[in-house]
Structure formats: C-alpha cells, structure tokens
Amino acid sequence: MKHGSDSGFDGRFDDDGRPVLITAAATSYEEQHRARVRKYLTLMAFRIPALILAALAYGAWHNGLISLAIVAASIPLPWMAVLIANDRPPRRADEPRRFDHARQHTPLFPRAEHPALEPPRHPEPGWPPGPRGGSDHD
C-alpha cells in the first residue's frame, strides 16, 4: 500500500487528530442519517418543554389563552421536524440535473396545436377487427 502524497494523503490532520478531507465525494449515508436524526430530535425536544411551560404559565397567570398559544405554537413542530429531517443535503452546482422537464411536459388544457388525443400513426390493414374477431376482408 502506498503512503504519502502518492496516494493523495499528505499526512495532515485537523485539531481533533482526524485526517483532513481530501475528496469531493458526498458524505456517507450513515453520516447524513445521523445528522437528520439529530435535527429531528432537536426539534422534537422542544415539545415537552413547551407543554410544561404552558402548564407553568397557566399556574402563574391563570390565563388559558397564554397556555393555549404556547401549545398551539408546539403543534406544527412534528410536521416541521419530519420535513426538515427528510430533506436531502443541498444540490451542488456541478451536480447534473437528470430530469428534462421540457420533453415530459403535458399541457393541462389541450389546444389545437397540442391535441389531447393523437390519431394512430400507422394504421394496420384489417384493424380494428370485425364483429367475428377477424378482419373485415375475410
């Protein structure tokens, strides 16, 4: 096995003793998953303190509207946590786009230049079959 600068690693380490990143490859799936789980758990960790804060606010001020506002603010947290945790890392500028929207676009409302149904391109002789299942020329 080669060592040194021939293999791409020149022996540099960061402050934690880990080797410096020398590739432009994307982070591994496991690292991405861990980061998404951390984001999810961080957002969901605000739910229980919000409920406790609502109970404390009601006990301190005896005002249900303040407690209700705190609880209402915590309601969209699971939805936001799932959306943020399921988001993929941002697309790099050099990453190719693979979907050609222009070719796949189907108009919502057909016009004369774009009919909804197109006639068959090459009709076959004897098609459609006659009432007996054969062609009309039998």
Protein Blocks (a to p, Z undefined) as FASTA:
>chain_A
ZZhjlnopaoiacfkopacdfbfbdcdfklmmmmmmmmmmmmmmmmmmmmmmmmmmmmmn
opaklmmmmmmmmmmmmmmmmmmmmpccdddfklccfbdfklmpccfbdcfklcfbdcdf
bdcehiacdfkopafkZZ
